[in-house]
């Protein structure tokens, strides 16, 4: 929207997609860069497709998921004997890991059942479930705006590692076009810095892009504002510049999620990352931007 890609002579076409579909697009060369829901999601996709995908930026340094419960539970141990609704066929590993800190295992101490769709206002009314996972930046806001009563249980409070807002590419593009990859990230990180500084403006840009794409998921301006305000706050946390990869944190994520069955053996985080941002940031964590006439 602010012309950062054009300033760096990049011809970038942004197309809508779901994070769960993006790995196939990048692996097949139909897209050069894409966003992933988490680092673990990217690693799992790379292993499943046997394609060398590389995370080159991680904006969120904690899980985006929370466990949303109907009024009643006050601590994680209260989920023993409950039924949790799951979307996309699987309980998010961050939620499973959080429940594991209370000694609870899926199929032994609590059950999961599939729920249709992505509407938390529908899910909160399903009688046969006691709770369901959702994004802290999405479903939580929808329920609050609708005036529903609910409880949230946050993996971050249980010291469960995680990530969100991952940008990834494939080895072929990275090796053949290293300068373009770095400049793409330079412009993207400059945009991220703008979004962190002014989430309201970022949400307005998002709404324009969403409406321009037909808004197939019926996203609202209020929802996008809540999302940007929530995620921008999380992206600004920590000692590293926004987006810069923290190898130890990513390895901790893979190790924790292996313990709850996402991977058979813990992958090495370094096998699925690439350092593109070192020359993007100055020592004071500001973006190095080429001089223009």
N, C-alpha and C positions, 0 to 999 in steps of 0.2 A: 504493500500500500504506500510506503514511503520511498519506494524506488531504490532500495539498497541493492537488490540484485542487478538492476540495470546499471547502477553506478560502477559496478565491478564487471560490466560487460558480460553478464550471465543471462542467458535466455531460459527462464524458468517457467514451466507450466505446472500449476498446482491443481490437482484433481482430487475430488472427494473419495474416500475409501475408509474401510474399517481396519483397525490395527491388525486384526486376525487375518486379513486378506493381504496385507502389505508385504509379508515375507515372500509370497509367491510372485508378486509383481517385481520385487527387487531381484529375487533369485533368477527369474526368467528374463531379466534385462528390460522389462517393460517400464520400469521406473528405476531411477538411479539412486534416489534417496527416499526414505519413508520414515514414518513414526511408528514406534512400537509401544504397547501398553506398559511393558516393563522389560528390564534386562533379561529376566528369566524367560519371558515370552519369546524374545529374539533368539536366545540360546536354544530353546526347545525347538523353535521353527528351523533353525540352522541344522540341528541334529536330525530332525525328522526328514528334511529335504536333502540332507548331505550336501549342503551348499555353504561356502564360507561367508557368512554374513558377519559384519563388523559394526558394533555400536561405536559411534564417534562422538556422541554427546548424551549426557543423562541429566535432565533438568531437575527431576524430583529425587531426593535422596532418602525417601521413605515410602512405605506402601501407600497407594492411593485408596485402597479398599478399607472399608470398615464393616463391622457386622451390625446390622440394624435389627433391633428386637422390639417386639411388642412390649408394652409396659409389664414389668414383672421381674426379670432377671436384674440383679444388681452387681454380680460378679461373674467371672467366667465359669466358675464351678457350677453355677446355676443352669448351665446348658446341658448338663448330664441328663439324659433321658428325653431330650428335645428333638424336634425335627426342623431342619434348616432347608429352606428352598434355595436351589442353585440355578443359575442361568448358564448357558453355554456348556452344560453337561458336567461341570467340575466346580468344586469349592475352590475359590482362589487360594493359592498356597500360603499367602500371608495370613489368611483367616485360619486355615488349618494349623499353621505354625503357632498362631496366637492361642488357639484352643489347646494345643499340645502343651503349652506352658502351664496349663491347669491340669495336666494329666489326662486330657480328653482326646480320644481317637475316633475318627469317622468309622462308622459301622460297628463300633464296640460301645461307645459311650453316648453317641448321638447319631441320628440318621440324616441323610440328605435325600431330597426328592426334587425332580426338575419342576421349574415353573416357567410358564410361557411369557414371552415378551420381556420388555424392559421398563415397565411402568410401576414405580414403587407405590403409587396410590392404589393400584390393583393388588400388588403383592401384600401390602400391609393388611388387606382385608381377607386374605386366604386363611380359612380357619384351621386347616390341617398343618400349617407351619407356625413355628414360634419366632422365626426371624429369617433374614436373607442378607447376603452381602450386597454392598453398593459402594459407589464412589463417594468419598467425602465431599467432592466438588460437584456432585450431580444429584444423586437420589436424596441425600440429606437435605439439600436446599429445596427440592420439590416437596418433600414431606413437611418441612418447616413452613413454607409458603402456604400450604394447604391446611395448616393448623392441626396436623396429626400429632398424637402423642406417641413417642417412641424413645428407645434408648439406643445409644451407640457404644460399641466396644472397639477400641482403636488398637491395632497391632503395634503402633509406635509406643503406646503406653506400656506394652509388654516387651519392649526392646526387640521386636521382630524387625529384621532388616528388610529392605525392599527398595523399589525404584519406580519411577514413571516418567513419561515424557522423553522417551529414548529416540534418538535419530540414528538410523543405521543405513549402511550401504553394502555393496558386495566387493570382494577383492578385485575383480576385474576392473570395475570403474575406478576404484581407489588407486590401483597400480598404473592404470593407463592415463588417468587425469588427476594427478595429485594436486595441482594448482587450482583446478576448478573445484575440487572437493573442499580444499581449504578456504577458497573465497566464498563458496556456498555457505560454509559454516560461519565465516566472518560476518556475512550479511545476516544470517539467521540469528547469530548470537547478539548482533546489534538490535535486531527486532525483539529478541527476548528481553534484552535490557530495557527497551522502551516499554514492553508489556509489564515488567516488574515495577517500573517507575509509575506507570499510569494504566492500571488494569481496566479502568472504564473505557479508555480509548481503544485498548486491545479488544475488549468485548464488542465494541461498536464495529470494528473492522471484521471481527468474526461473524457477526450477524449479517453484515453486507455480503460476505463470501458465502455464508450458508444460504441466504435467500437467493443469491445468484445461481446457486446449484439446485434450486427447487425445494430446499429444506425438507428432504424426504423423511426425516425423523422428528419433525415438528418441534424443533428446538426454539426456545423463547428468548427474547432479549434479557429478561430477568434471570433466566437460568444461565445464560452465557456470562452475565456480569458476576453472578455468584461463583461460577467456575473459575473465571480469571482471577477474581480477588482471592479465592482459596488457593489456587495453584501457584499464583505469583508469590504469595507469602511463603509457601513451602520452597519454591525455587530459590528464594533469596536467602534461605537459611544455610548455615555451614561456613566453613573457612575458605572453601575453594570458590573460584569465580563461577558464575552460573554456567551449567552445562559441562564443566570439566569433569572427566571421569576419575572416580576414586576407586582404584583397583581393589583395595582391601575391603571396602564396603560392598562392592559387587561380588567378591568372592564369599563374603559372609552371607549374602543373599542366596547364592547357589548352594552353599553348605546347608543353610537352614531349610531350604526347600527340598533338598535331597532327603533330609530326615523325615519329611512328610510324604515322600513318594513321587515327587515331580520328576526326579532323575534317578536312574538306577545307581549311578556313581556321580559324585560331585564333579562337574566339569571345571576346567581351569578358566577363570574369567579372562585371562590374557589371550586365550585362543579365540575370543569373540569380541575383542576391542581393537581399536587403532587410535593412535595419538595424532589427531589432526589439529587440536586447539592450542598446542604449545606456542605456535607462532601467531596465533590470533589475538592473544591477550598480552598486554604490557605487564610490567612488574607490579603496577598498581591495580591490576585486574580491569583496566579499561580496554576497550577494543582498539586494536591497531588498525587505523583506517588510512588507506593510501591517499596521498595528497591529490587533489583534483584542481584543474584549471578553473 
